[in-house]
């Protein structure tokens, strides 16, 4: 008999995806963002503002250029 739940290297109770799963998730999100286009991106951000304002604020903070340095806060 084969189990319906696949083995996870960090145990059954792990909530974190393994690196390969994480890379696949990020690639999927990136391709979905690219497919949205400008209007779809605006709608997605408007949804995020309404339902997860803290997440939106954190994204803005990370993406805004640092004062005087010219690089994004995300890459500091």
N, CA, C and O atoms as a Tripos MOL2 file, in Angstrom:
@<TRIPOS>MOLECULE
protein
  304   303    76     0     0
PROTEIN
NO_CHARGES

@<TRIPOS>ATOM
      1 N           0.8390   -1.1690    0.0000 N.3       1 UNK1
      2 CA          0.0000    0.0000    0.0000 C.3       1 UNK1
      3 C           0.8950    1.2470    0.0000 C.2       1 UNK1
      4 O           1.8390    1.3370    0.7850 O.2       1 UNK1
      5 N           0.6000    2.1890   -0.8670 N.am      2 UNK2
      6 CA          1.3750    3.4200   -0.9330 C.3       2 UNK2
      7 C           0.6920    4.5130   -0.1270 C.2       2 UNK2
      8 O          -0.5310    4.6420   -0.1730 O.2       2 UNK2
      9 N           1.4730    5.3090    0.6150 N.am      3 UNK3
     10 CA          0.8620    6.3930    1.3870 C.3       3 UNK3
     11 C           0.3780    7.5080    0.4640 C.2       3 UNK3
     12 O           0.9310    7.7230   -0.6140 O.2       3 UNK3
     13 N          -0.6590    8.2090    0.9020 N.am      4 UNK4
     14 CA         -1.1610    9.3260    0.1010 C.3       4 UNK4
     15 C          -0.4000   10.6140    0.3960 C.2       4 UNK4
     16 O          -0.4780   11.5750   -0.3700 O.2       4 UNK4
     17 N           0.3360   10.6310    1.5050 N.am      5 UNK5
     18 CA          1.1450   11.8000    1.8690 C.3       5 UNK5
     19 C           2.5940   11.4690    1.5460 C.2       5 UNK5
     20 O           3.1270   10.4630    2.0140 O.2       5 UNK5
     21 N           3.2230   12.3080    0.7530 N.am      6 UNK6
     22 CA          4.6100   12.0420    0.3790 C.3       6 UNK6
     23 C           5.5500   12.3610    1.5330 C.2       6 UNK6
     24 O           5.2490   13.2040    2.3790 O.2       6 UNK6
     25 N           6.6840   11.6840    1.5580 N.am      7 UNK7
     26 CA          7.6850   11.9340    2.5930 C.3       7 UNK7
     27 C           8.2490   13.3310    2.4390 C.2       7 UNK7
     28 O           8.4690   13.8070    1.3250 O.2       7 UNK7
     29 N           8.4770   13.9730    3.5470 N.am      8 UNK8
     30 CA          9.0670   15.3070    3.5590 C.3       8 UNK8
     31 C          10.3720   15.2010    4.3380 C.2       8 UNK8
     32 O          10.3790   14.6420    5.4340 O.2       8 UNK8
     33 N          11.4820   15.7220    3.8060 N.am      9 UNK9
     34 CA         12.7690   15.5410    4.4590 C.3       9 UNK9
     35 C          12.8430   16.1180    5.8730 C.2       9 UNK9
     36 O          13.6650   15.6730    6.6740 O.2       9 UNK9
     37 N          12.0070   17.0890    6.1890 N.am     10 UNK10
     38 CA         12.0620   17.7020    7.5110 C.3      10 UNK10
     39 C          10.9970   17.1370    8.4430 C.2      10 UNK10
     40 O          10.7710   17.6960    9.5160 O.2      10 UNK10
     41 N          10.3510   16.0670    8.0730 N.am     11 UNK11
     42 CA          9.3330   15.4430    8.8970 C.3      11 UNK11
     43 C           7.9350   15.8550    8.4880 C.2      11 UNK11
     44 O           7.7440   16.8390    7.7730 O.2      11 UNK11
     45 N           6.9840   15.1060    8.9400 N.am     12 UNK12
     46 CA          5.5990   15.3300    8.5410 C.3      12 UNK12
     47 C           5.0310   16.6400    9.0710 C.2      12 UNK12
     48 O           4.0910   17.1840    8.4900 O.2      12 UNK12
     49 N           5.5850   17.1510   10.1580 N.am     13 UNK13
     50 CA          5.0270   18.3550   10.7540 C.3      13 UNK13
     51 C           5.6880   19.6360   10.2560 C.2      13 UNK13
     52 O           5.3170   20.7260   10.6910 O.2      13 UNK13
     53 N           6.6400   19.5280    9.3680 N.am     14 UNK14
     54 CA          7.3210   20.7140    8.8710 C.3      14 UNK14
     55 C           6.3820   21.5580    8.0160 C.2      14 UNK14
     56 O           5.6800   21.0410    7.1470 O.2      14 UNK14
     57 N           6.3800   22.8520    8.2720 N.am     15 UNK15
     58 CA          5.5570   23.7740    7.4970 C.3      15 UNK15
     59 C           6.3480   24.4270    6.3700 C.2      15 UNK15
     60 O           5.7640   25.0620    5.4920 O.2      15 UNK15
     61 N           7.6560   24.2810    6.3840 N.am     16 UNK16
     62 CA          8.5080   24.9520    5.4100 C.3      16 UNK16
     63 C           8.7810   24.0450    4.2270 C.2      16 UNK16
     64 O           9.1170   22.8740    4.4050 O.2      16 UNK16
     65 N           8.6410   24.5770    3.0110 N.am     17 UNK17
     66 CA          8.9320   23.7500    1.8300 C.3      17 UNK17
     67 C          10.4280   23.4830    1.7100 C.2      17 UNK17
     68 O          11.2550   24.2820    2.1500 O.2      17 UNK17
     69 N          10.7540   22.3570    1.1140 N.am     18 UNK18
     70 CA         12.1580   22.0550    0.8420 C.3      18 UNK18
     71 C          12.6360   23.0150   -0.2580 C.2      18 UNK18
     72 O          11.8120   23.5700   -0.9850 O.2      18 UNK18
     73 N          13.9500   23.2170   -0.3900 N.am     19 UNK19
     74 CA         14.4550   24.1990   -1.3710 C.3      19 UNK19
     75 C          13.9170   24.0240   -2.7870 C.2      19 UNK19
     76 O          13.6190   25.0160   -3.4520 O.2      19 UNK19
     77 N          13.7840   22.7910   -3.2610 N.am     20 UNK20
     78 CA         13.2650   22.5880   -4.6210 C.3      20 UNK20
     79 C          11.8220   23.0500   -4.7310 C.2      20 UNK20
     80 O          11.4330   23.6550   -5.7310 O.2      20 UNK20
     81 N          11.0210   22.7640   -3.6950 N.am     21 UNK21
     82 CA          9.6300   23.2190   -3.6960 C.3      21 UNK21
     83 C           9.5740   24.7410   -3.6800 C.2      21 UNK21
     84 O           8.7650   25.3480   -4.3830 O.2      21 UNK21
     85 N          10.4340   25.3520   -2.8780 N.am     22 UNK22
     86 CA         10.4540   26.8170   -2.7670 C.3      22 UNK22
     87 C          10.8230   27.4560   -4.0960 C.2      22 UNK22
     88 O          10.2010   28.4370   -4.5050 O.2      22 UNK22
     89 N          11.8250   26.9130   -4.7720 N.am     23 UNK23
     90 CA         12.2120   27.4460   -6.0920 C.3      23 UNK23
     91 C          11.0650   27.3350   -7.0790 C.2      23 UNK23
     92 O          10.8290   28.2550   -7.8630 O.2      23 UNK23
     93 N          10.3530   26.2250   -7.0480 N.am     24 UNK24
     94 CA          9.2080   26.0330   -7.9540 C.3      24 UNK24
     95 C           8.1040   27.0350   -7.6360 C.2      24 UNK24
     96 O           7.4880   27.5870   -8.5470 O.2      24 UNK24
     97 N           7.8510   27.2730   -6.3460 N.am     25 UNK25
     98 CA          6.8260   28.2450   -5.9570 C.3      25 UNK25
     99 C           7.2070   29.6440   -6.4210 C.2      25 UNK25
    100 O           6.3670   30.3770   -6.9430 O.2      25 UNK25
    101 N           8.4730   30.0170   -6.2340 N.am     26 UNK26
    102 CA          8.9160   31.3510   -6.6490 C.3      26 UNK26
    103 C           8.8430   31.5110   -8.1640 C.2      26 UNK26
    104 O           8.4440   32.5660   -8.6590 O.2      26 UNK26
    105 N           9.2270   30.4730   -8.9030 N.am     27 UNK27
    106 CA          9.1580   30.5310  -10.3630 C.3      27 UNK27
    107 C           7.7070   30.6650  -10.8160 C.2      27 UNK27
    108 O           7.4120   31.3990  -11.7580 O.2      27 UNK27
    109 N           6.8010   29.9520  -10.1430 N.am     28 UNK28
    110 CA          5.3840   30.0330  -10.4840 C.3      28 UNK28
    111 C           4.8550   31.4420  -10.2270 C.2      28 UNK28
    112 O           4.1430   31.9990  -11.0630 O.2      28 UNK28
    113 N           5.1980   32.0160   -9.0840 N.am     29 UNK29
    114 CA          4.7420   33.3710   -8.7660 C.3      29 UNK29
    115 C           5.2960   34.3800   -9.7680 C.2      29 UNK29
    116 O           4.5820   35.2770  -10.2150 O.2      29 UNK29
    117 N           6.5650   34.2290  -10.1170 N.am     30 UNK30
    118 CA          7.1760   35.1510  -11.0730 C.3      30 UNK30
    119 C           6.4810   35.0750  -12.4280 C.2      30 UNK30
    120 O           6.2100   36.1070  -13.0420 O.2      30 UNK30
    121 N           6.1920   33.8770  -12.8940 N.am     31 UNK31
    122 CA          5.5250   33.7450  -14.1950 C.3      31 UNK31
    123 C           4.1000   34.2930  -14.1360 C.2      31 UNK31
    124 O           3.6250   34.8860  -15.1040 O.2      31 UNK31
    125 N           3.4140   34.0980  -13.0070 N.am     32 UNK32
    126 CA          2.0660   34.6440  -12.8610 C.3      32 UNK32
    127 C           2.0940   36.1730  -12.8490 C.2      32 UNK32
    128 O           1.2250   36.8100  -13.4460 O.2      32 UNK32
    129 N           3.0790   36.7660  -12.1800 N.am     33 UNK33
    130 CA          3.1970   38.2300  -12.1650 C.3      33 UNK33
    131 C           3.4550   38.7780  -13.5600 C.2      33 UNK33
    132 O           2.8660   39.7840  -13.9570 O.2      33 UNK33
    133 N           4.3400   38.1130  -14.3050 N.am     34 UNK34
    134 CA          4.6500   38.5670  -15.6610 C.3      34 UNK34
    135 C           3.4270   38.4830  -16.5640 C.2      34 UNK34
    136 O           3.2510   39.3160  -17.4530 O.2      34 UNK34
    137 N           2.5880   37.4880  -16.3420 N.am     35 UNK35
    138 CA          1.4060   37.2910  -17.1810 C.3      35 UNK35
    139 C           0.2860   38.2820  -16.8720 C.2      35 UNK35
    140 O          -0.6190   38.4610  -17.6880 O.2      35 UNK35
    141 N           0.3330   38.9290  -15.7070 N.am     36 UNK36
    142 CA         -0.7340   39.8430  -15.3160 C.3      36 UNK36
    143 C          -0.8340   41.0810  -16.1960 C.2      36 UNK36
    144 O          -1.9330   41.5200  -16.5360 O.2      36 UNK36
    145 N           0.2930   41.6340  -16.5570 N.am     37 UNK37
    146 CA          0.2740   42.8930  -17.2850 C.3      37 UNK37
    147 C           0.0470   44.0510  -16.3200 C.2      37 UNK37
    148 O          -0.2180   43.8270  -15.1390 O.2      37 UNK37
    149 N           0.1470   45.2850  -16.8070 N.am     38 UNK38
    150 CA          0.0580   46.4530  -15.9290 C.3      38 UNK38
    151 C          -1.2700   46.5710  -15.1700 C.2      38 UNK38
    152 O          -1.2750   46.8590  -13.9730 O.2      38 UNK38
    153 N          -2.3850   46.3510  -15.8550 N.am     39 UNK39
    154 CA         -3.6830   46.5050  -15.1860 C.3      39 UNK39
    155 C          -3.9050   45.4070  -14.1500 C.2      39 UNK39
    156 O          -4.3950   45.6750  -13.0530 O.2      39 UNK39
    157 N          -3.5500   44.1900  -14.4910 N.am     40 UNK40
    158 CA         -3.6870   43.0850  -13.5460 C.3      40 UNK40
    159 C          -2.8030   43.2690  -12.3240 C.2      40 UNK40
    160 O          -3.1930   42.9240  -11.2080 O.2      40 UNK40
    161 N          -1.6090   43.8150  -12.5380 N.am     41 UNK41
    162 CA         -0.7020   44.0760  -11.4220 C.3      41 UNK41
    163 C          -1.2970   45.1280  -10.4860 C.2      41 UNK41
    164 O          -1.2200   44.9920   -9.2650 O.2      41 UNK41
    165 N          -1.8860   46.1680  -11.0560 N.am     42 UNK42
    166 CA         -2.5400   47.1940  -10.2290 C.3      42 UNK42
    167 C          -3.6870   46.5950   -9.4170 C.2      42 UNK42
    168 O          -3.8500   46.9170   -8.2410 O.2      42 UNK42
    169 N          -4.4750   45.7300  -10.0390 N.am     43 UNK43
    170 CA         -5.5820   45.0900   -9.3270 C.3      43 UNK43
    171 C          -5.0760   44.1740   -8.2090 C.2      43 UNK43
    172 O          -5.6570   44.1390   -7.1240 O.2      43 UNK43
    173 N          -4.0090   43.4430   -8.4680 N.am     44 UNK44
    174 CA         -3.4440   42.5610   -7.4450 C.3      44 UNK44
    175 C          -2.9340   43.3830   -6.2600 C.2      44 UNK44
    176 O          -3.1300   43.0000   -5.1060 O.2      44 UNK44
    177 N          -2.2870   44.5020   -6.5430 N.am     45 UNK45
    178 CA         -1.8050   45.3580   -5.4590 C.3      45 UNK45
    179 C          -2.9580   45.9910   -4.6930 C.2      45 UNK45
    180 O          -2.8900   46.1220   -3.4710 O.2      45 UNK45
    181 N          -4.0120   46.3850   -5.3930 N.am     46 UNK46
    182 CA         -5.1850   46.9450   -4.7240 C.3      46 UNK46
    183 C          -5.8130   45.9030   -3.7980 C.2      46 UNK46
    184 O          -6.2460   46.2390   -2.6960 O.2      46 UNK46
    185 N          -5.8680   44.6620   -4.2260 N.am     47 UNK47
    186 CA         -6.3810   43.5890   -3.3890 C.3      47 UNK47
    187 C          -5.5110   43.4180   -2.1470 C.2      47 UNK47
    188 O          -6.0240   43.2750   -1.0370 O.2      47 UNK47
    189 N          -4.1910   43.4360   -2.3410 N.am     48 UNK48
    190 CA         -3.2670   43.2870   -1.2250 C.3      48 UNK48
    191 C          -3.4160   44.4230   -0.2260 C.2      48 UNK48
    192 O          -3.3700   44.1930    0.9820 O.2      48 UNK48
    193 N          -3.5910   45.6420   -0.7140 N.am     49 UNK49
    194 CA         -3.7870   46.7990    0.1640 C.3      49 UNK49
    195 C          -5.0310   46.6120    1.0190 C.2      49 UNK49
    196 O          -5.0180   46.9220    2.2110 O.2      49 UNK49
    197 N          -6.1080   46.1080    0.4210 N.am     50 UNK50
    198 CA         -7.3610   45.9610    1.1460 C.3      50 UNK50
    199 C          -7.3760   44.8310    2.1500 C.2      50 UNK50
    200 O          -7.9990   44.9440    3.2060 O.2      50 UNK50
    201 N          -6.6950   43.7420    1.8340 N.am     51 UNK51
    202 CA         -6.7840   42.5610    2.6830 C.3      51 UNK51
    203 C          -5.5580   42.3020    3.5400 C.2      51 UNK51
    204 O          -5.6710   41.6740    4.5920 O.2      51 UNK51
    205 N          -4.4080   42.7620    3.1250 N.am     52 UNK52
    206 CA         -3.1800   42.5710    3.9000 C.3      52 UNK52
    207 C          -2.3550   43.8530    3.8800 C.2      52 UNK52
    208 O          -1.2710   43.8720    3.2970 O.2      52 UNK52
    209 N          -2.8420   44.9250    4.5050 N.am     53 UNK53
    210 CA         -2.1270   46.2020    4.4270 C.3      53 UNK53
    211 C          -0.7130   46.1450    4.9940 C.2      53 UNK53
    212 O           0.1750   46.8340    4.4910 O.2      53 UNK53
    213 N          -0.4870   45.3460    6.0200 N.am     54 UNK54
    214 CA          0.8820   45.2480    6.5740 C.3      54 UNK54
    215 C           1.8350   44.6000    5.5740 C.2      54 UNK54
    216 O           2.9890   45.0130    5.4550 O.2      54 UNK54
    217 N           1.3540   43.5860    4.8580 N.am     55 UNK55
    218 CA          2.1900   42.9450    3.8470 C.3      55 UNK55
    219 C           2.5010   43.9250    2.7220 C.2      55 UNK55
    220 O           3.6190   43.9500    2.2070 O.2      55 UNK55
    221 N           1.5140   44.7330    2.3400 N.am     56 UNK56
    222 CA          1.7320   45.7360    1.3020 C.3      56 UNK56
    223 C           2.7550   46.7700    1.7730 C.2      56 UNK56
    224 O           3.6590   47.1360    1.0210 O.2      56 UNK56
    225 N           2.6160   47.2410    3.0160 N.am     57 UNK57
    226 CA          3.5640   48.2170    3.5570 C.3      57 UNK57
    227 C           4.9790   47.6490    3.5990 C.2      57 UNK57
    228 O           5.9420   48.3460    3.2780 O.2      57 UNK57
    229 N           5.1030   46.3930    3.9930 N.am     58 UNK58
    230 CA          6.4190   45.7600    4.0370 C.3      58 UNK58
    231 C           7.0270   45.6540    2.6400 C.2      58 UNK58
    232 O           8.2280   45.8570    2.4660 O.2      58 UNK58
    233 N           6.1940   45.3360    1.6420 N.am     59 UNK59
    234 CA          6.6850   45.2520    0.2630 C.3      59 UNK59
    235 C           7.1330   46.6210   -0.2320 C.2      59 UNK59
    236 O           8.1650   46.7340   -0.8940 O.2      59 UNK59
    237 N           6.3640   47.6640    0.0860 N.am     60 UNK60
    238 CA          6.7590   49.0170   -0.3110 C.3      60 UNK60
    239 C           8.0640   49.4230    0.3570 C.2      60 UNK60
    240 O           8.9450   49.9920   -0.2860 O.2      60 UNK60
    241 N           8.1870   49.1290    1.6450 N.am     61 UNK61
    242 CA          9.4200   49.4660    2.3570 C.3      61 UNK61
    243 C          10.6250   48.7870    1.7330 C.2      61 UNK61
    244 O          11.6930   49.3860    1.6130 O.2      61 UNK61
    245 N          10.4490   47.5180    1.3310 N.am     62 UNK62
    246 CA         11.5610   46.7660    0.7440 C.3      62 UNK62
    247 C          11.9000   47.2510   -0.6550 C.2      62 UNK62
    248 O          13.0540   47.1660   -1.0750 O.2      62 UNK62
    249 N          10.9110   47.7580   -1.3840 N.am     63 UNK63
    250 CA         11.1260   48.1340   -2.7820 C.3      63 UNK63
    251 C          11.4810   49.6020   -2.9770 C.2      63 UNK63
    252 O          11.9100   49.9910   -4.0640 O.2      63 UNK63
    253 N          11.3110   50.4250   -1.9430 N.am     64 UNK64
    254 CA         11.6370   51.8430   -2.0880 C.3      64 UNK64
    255 C          13.1480   52.0490   -2.0580 C.2      64 UNK64
    256 O          13.8530   51.3880   -1.2950 O.2      64 UNK64
    257 N          13.6440   52.9660   -2.8870 N.am     65 UNK65
    258 CA         15.0790   53.2560   -2.8500 C.3      65 UNK65
    259 C          15.4690   53.8640   -1.4930 C.2      65 UNK65
    260 O          14.7090   54.6320   -0.9030 O.2      65 UNK65
    261 N          16.6470   53.5110   -1.0210 N.am     66 UNK66
    262 CA         17.1610   54.0800    0.2250 C.3      66 UNK66
    263 C          17.5490   55.5340   -0.0380 C.2      66 UNK66
    264 O          18.0800   55.8650   -1.0980 O.2      66 UNK66
    265 N          17.2800   56.3820    0.9260 N.am     67 UNK67
    266 CA         17.5930   57.7990    0.7700 C.3      67 UNK67
    267 C          19.0910   57.9910    0.5690 C.2      67 UNK67
    268 O          19.8950   57.5880    1.4090 O.2      67 UNK67
    269 N          19.4560   58.6030   -0.5410 N.am     68 UNK68
    270 CA         20.8500   58.9370   -0.8160 C.3      68 UNK68
    271 C          21.6990   57.7980   -1.3460 C.2      68 UNK68
    272 O          22.7680   58.0470   -1.9030 O.2      68 UNK68
    273 N          21.2660   56.5710   -1.1940 N.am     69 UNK69
    274 CA         22.0770   55.4510   -1.6310 C.3      69 UNK69
    275 C          21.7110   54.9580   -3.0220 C.2      69 UNK69
    276 O          22.5600   54.4310   -3.7410 O.2      69 UNK69
    277 N          20.4360   55.1310   -3.4050 N.am     70 UNK70
    278 CA         20.0010   54.7470   -4.7340 C.3      70 UNK70
    279 C          19.7560   53.2630   -4.9320 C.2      70 UNK70
    280 O          19.3760   52.8460   -6.0260 O.2      70 UNK70
    281 N          19.9650   52.4540   -3.9010 N.am     71 UNK71
    282 CA         19.6700   51.0310   -4.0640 C.3      71 UNK71
    283 C          18.4130   50.6920   -3.2860 C.2      71 UNK71
    284 O          18.0250   51.4230   -2.3750 O.2      71 UNK71
    285 N          17.7780   49.5920   -3.6420 N.am     72 UNK72
    286 CA         16.5440   49.1910   -2.9770 C.3      72 UNK72
    287 C          16.8490   48.6600   -1.5840 C.2      72 UNK72
    288 O          17.8730   48.0160   -1.3570 O.2      72 UNK72
    289 N          15.9380   48.9430   -0.6530 N.am     73 UNK73
    290 CA         16.0950   48.4660    0.7210 C.3      73 UNK73
    291 C          16.1890   46.9440    0.7620 C.2      73 UNK73
    292 O          16.8480   46.3800    1.6360 O.2      73 UNK73
    293 N          15.5370   46.2900   -0.1750 N.am     74 UNK74
    294 CA         15.5320   44.8350   -0.2550 C.3      74 UNK74
    295 C          16.9470   44.2700   -0.3850 C.2      74 UNK74
    296 O          17.2210   43.1710    0.0980 O.2      74 UNK74
    297 N          17.8400   45.0080   -1.0280 N.am     75 UNK75
    298 CA         19.1850   44.5130   -1.2970 C.3      75 UNK75
    299 C          20.2300   45.0710   -0.3400 C.2      75 UNK75
    300 O          21.4260   44.9290   -0.5950 O.2      75 UNK75
    301 N          19.8150   45.6960    0.7420 N.am     76 UNK76
    302 CA         20.7840   46.1920    1.7300 C.3      76 UNK76
    303 C          21.3680   45.0840    2.5250 C.2      76 UNK76
    304 O          22.2000   45.3240    3.4000 O.2      76 UNK76
@<TRIPOS>BOND
     1     1     2 1
     2     2     3 1
     3     3     4 2
     4     3     5 am
     5     5     6 1
     6     6     7 1
     7     7     8 2
     8     7     9 am
     9     9    10 1
    10    10    11 1
    11    11    12 2
    12    11    13 am
    13    13    14 1
    14    14    15 1
    15    15    16 2
    16    15    17 am
    17    17    18 1
    18    18    19 1
    19    19    20 2
    20    19    21 am
    21    21    22 1
    22    22    23 1
    23    23    24 2
    24    23    25 am
    25    25    26 1
    26    26    27 1
    27    27    28 2
    28    27    29 am
    29    29    30 1
    30    30    31 1
    31    31    32 2
    32    31    33 am
    33    33    34 1
    34    34    35 1
    35    35    36 2
    36    35    37 am
    37    37    38 1
    38    38    39 1
    39    39    40 2
    40    39    41 am
    41    41    42 1
    42    42    43 1
    43    43    44 2
    44    43    45 am
    45    45    46 1
    46    46    47 1
    47    47    48 2
    48    47    49 am
    49    49    50 1
    50    50    51 1
    51    51    52 2
    52    51    53 am
    53    53    54 1
    54    54    55 1
    55    55    56 2
    56    55    57 am
    57    57    58 1
    58    58    59 1
    59    59    60 2
    60    59    61 am
    61    61    62 1
    62    62    63 1
    63    63    64 2
    64    63    65 am
    65    65    66 1
    66    66    67 1
    67    67    68 2
    68    67    69 am
    69    69    70 1
    70    70    71 1
    71    71    72 2
    72    71    73 am
    73    73    74 1
    74    74    75 1
    75    75    76 2
    76    75    77 am
    77    77    78 1
    78    78    79 1
    79    79    80 2
    80    79    81 am
    81    81    82 1
    82    82    83 1
    83    83    84 2
    84    83    85 am
    85    85    86 1
    86    86    87 1
    87    87    88 2
    88    87    89 am
    89    89    90 1
    90    90    91 1
    91    91    92 2
    92    91    93 am
    93    93    94 1
    94    94    95 1
    95    95    96 2
    96    95    97 am
    97    97    98 1
    98    98    99 1
    99    99   100 2
   100    99   101 am
   101   101   102 1
   102   102   103 1
   103   103   104 2
   104   103   105 am
   105   105   106 1
   106   106   107 1
   107   107   108 2
   108   107   109 am
   109   109   110 1
   110   110   111 1
   111   111   112 2
   112   111   113 am
   113   113   114 1
   114   114   115 1
   115   115   116 2
   116   115   117 am
   117   117   118 1
   118   118   119 1
   119   119   120 2
   120   119   121 am
   121   121   122 1
   122   122   123 1
   123   123   124 2
   124   123   125 am
   125   125   126 1
   126   126   127 1
   127   127   128 2
   128   127   129 am
   129   129   130 1
   130   130   131 1
   131   131   132 2
   132   131   133 am
   133   133   134 1
   134   134   135 1
   135   135   136 2
   136   135   137 am
   137   137   138 1
   138   138   139 1
   139   139   140 2
   140   139   141 am
   141   141   142 1
   142   142   143 1
   143   143   144 2
   144   143   145 am
   145   145   146 1
   146   146   147 1
   147   147   148 2
   148   147   149 am
   149   149   150 1
   150   150   151 1
   151   151   152 2
   152   151   153 am
   153   153   154 1
   154   154   155 1
   155   155   156 2
   156   155   157 am
   157   157   158 1
   158   158   159 1
   159   159   160 2
   160   159   161 am
   161   161   162 1
   162   162   163 1
   163   163   164 2
   164   163   165 am
   165   165   166 1
   166   166   167 1
   167   167   168 2
   168   167   169 am
   169   169   170 1
   170   170   171 1
   171   171   172 2
   172   171   173 am
   173   173   174 1
   174   174   175 1
   175   175   176 2
   176   175   177 am
   177   177   178 1
   178   178   179 1
   179   179   180 2
   180   179   181 am
   181   181   182 1
   182   182   183 1
   183   183   184 2
   184   183   185 am
   185   185   186 1
   186   186   187 1
   187   187   188 2
   188   187   189 am
   189   189   190 1
   190   190   191 1
   191   191   192 2
   192   191   193 am
   193   193   194 1
   194   194   195 1
   195   195   196 2
   196   195   197 am
   197   197   198 1
   198   198   199 1
   199   199   200 2
   200   199   201 am
   201   201   202 1
   202   202   203 1
   203   203   204 2
   204   203   205 am
   205   205   206 1
   206   206   207 1
   207   207   208 2
   208   207   209 am
   209   209   210 1
   210   210   211 1
   211   211   212 2
   212   211   213 am
   213   213   214 1
   214   214   215 1
   215   215   216 2
   216   215   217 am
   217   217   218 1
   218   218   219 1
   219   219   220 2
   220   219   221 am
   221   221   222 1
   222   222   223 1
   223   223   224 2
   224   223   225 am
   225   225   226 1
   226   226   227 1
   227   227   228 2
   228   227   229 am
   229   229   230 1
   230   230   231 1
   231   231   232 2
   232   231   233 am
   233   233   234 1
   234   234   235 1
   235   235   236 2
   236   235   237 am
   237   237   238 1
   238   238   239 1
   239   239   240 2
   240   239   241 am
   241   241   242 1
   242   242   243 1
   243   243   244 2
   244   243   245 am
   245   245   246 1
   246   246   247 1
   247   247   248 2
   248   247   249 am
   249   249   250 1
   250   250   251 1
   251   251   252 2
   252   251   253 am
   253   253   254 1
   254   254   255 1
   255   255   256 2
   256   255   257 am
   257   257   258 1
   258   258   259 1
   259   259   260 2
   260   259   261 am
   261   261   262 1
   262   262   263 1
   263   263   264 2
   264   263   265 am
   265   265   266 1
   266   266   267 1
   267   267   268 2
   268   267   269 am
   269   269   270 1
   270   270   271 1
   271   271   272 2
   272   271   273 am
   273   273   274 1
   274   274   275 1
   275   275   276 2
   276   275   277 am
   277   277   278 1
   278   278   279 1
   279   279   280 2
   280   279   281 am
   281   281   282 1
   282   282   283 1
   283   283   284 2
   284   283   285 am
   285   285   286 1
   286   286   287 1
   287   287   288 2
   288   287   289 am
   289   289   290 1
   290   290   291 1
   291   291   292 2
   292   291   293 am
   293   293   294 1
   294   294   295 1
   295   295   296 2
   296   295   297 am
   297   297   298 1
   298   298   299 1
   299   299   300 2
   300   299   301 am
   301   301   302 1
   302   302   303 1
   303   303   304 2
@<TRIPOS>SUBSTRUCTURE
     1 UNK1         2 RESIDUE 1 A UNK
     2 UNK2         6 RESIDUE 1 A UNK
     3 UNK3        10 RESIDUE 1 A UNK
     4 UNK4        14 RESIDUE 1 A UNK
     5 UNK5        18 RESIDUE 1 A UNK
     6 UNK6        22 RESIDUE 1 A UNK
     7 UNK7        26 RESIDUE 1 A UNK
     8 UNK8        30 RESIDUE 1 A UNK
     9 UNK9        34 RESIDUE 1 A UNK
    10 UNK10       38 RESIDUE 1 A UNK
    11 UNK11       42 RESIDUE 1 A UNK
    12 UNK12       46 RESIDUE 1 A UNK
    13 UNK13       50 RESIDUE 1 A UNK
    14 UNK14       54 RESIDUE 1 A UNK
    15 UNK15       58 RESIDUE 1 A UNK
    16 UNK16       62 RESIDUE 1 A UNK
    17 UNK17       66 RESIDUE 1 A UNK
    18 UNK18       70 RESIDUE 1 A UNK
    19 UNK19       74 RESIDUE 1 A UNK
    20 UNK20       78 RESIDUE 1 A UNK
    21 UNK21       82 RESIDUE 1 A UNK
    22 UNK22       86 RESIDUE 1 A UNK
    23 UNK23       90 RESIDUE 1 A UNK
    24 UNK24       94 RESIDUE 1 A UNK
    25 UNK25       98 RESIDUE 1 A UNK
    26 UNK26      102 RESIDUE 1 A UNK
    27 UNK27      106 RESIDUE 1 A UNK
    28 UNK28      110 RESIDUE 1 A UNK
    29 UNK29      114 RESIDUE 1 A UNK
    30 UNK30      118 RESIDUE 1 A UNK
    31 UNK31      122 RESIDUE 1 A UNK
    32 UNK32      126 RESIDUE 1 A UNK
    33 UNK33      130 RESIDUE 1 A UNK
    34 UNK34      134 RESIDUE 1 A UNK
    35 UNK35      138 RESIDUE 1 A UNK
    36 UNK36      142 RESIDUE 1 A UNK
    37 UNK37      146 RESIDUE 1 A UNK
    38 UNK38      150 RESIDUE 1 A UNK
    39 UNK39      154 RESIDUE 1 A UNK
    40 UNK40      158 RESIDUE 1 A UNK
    41 UNK41      162 RESIDUE 1 A UNK
    42 UNK42      166 RESIDUE 1 A UNK
    43 UNK43      170 RESIDUE 1 A UNK
    44 UNK44      174 RESIDUE 1 A UNK
    45 UNK45      178 RESIDUE 1 A UNK
    46 UNK46      182 RESIDUE 1 A UNK
    47 UNK47      186 RESIDUE 1 A UNK
    48 UNK48      190 RESIDUE 1 A UNK
    49 UNK49      194 RESIDUE 1 A UNK
    50 UNK50      198 RESIDUE 1 A UNK
    51 UNK51      202 RESIDUE 1 A UNK
    52 UNK52      206 RESIDUE 1 A UNK
    53 UNK53      210 RESIDUE 1 A UNK
    54 UNK54      214 RESIDUE 1 A UNK
    55 UNK55      218 RESIDUE 1 A UNK
    56 UNK56      222 RESIDUE 1 A UNK
    57 UNK57      226 RESIDUE 1 A UNK
    58 UNK58      230 RESIDUE 1 A UNK
    59 UNK59      234 RESIDUE 1 A UNK
    60 UNK60      238 RESIDUE 1 A UNK
    61 UNK61      242 RESIDUE 1 A UNK
    62 UNK62      246 RESIDUE 1 A UNK
    63 UNK63      250 RESIDUE 1 A UNK
    64 UNK64      254 RESIDUE 1 A UNK
    65 UNK65      258 RESIDUE 1 A UNK
    66 UNK66      262 RESIDUE 1 A UNK
    67 UNK67      266 RESIDUE 1 A UNK
    68 UNK68      270 RESIDUE 1 A UNK
    69 UNK69      274 RESIDUE 1 A UNK
    70 UNK70      278 RESIDUE 1 A UNK
    71 UNK71      282 RESIDUE 1 A UNK
    72 UNK72      286 RESIDUE 1 A UNK
    73 UNK73      290 RESIDUE 1 A UNK
    74 UNK74      294 RESIDUE 1 A UNK
    75 UNK75      298 RESIDUE 1 A UNK
    76 UNK76      302 RESIDUE 1 A UNK
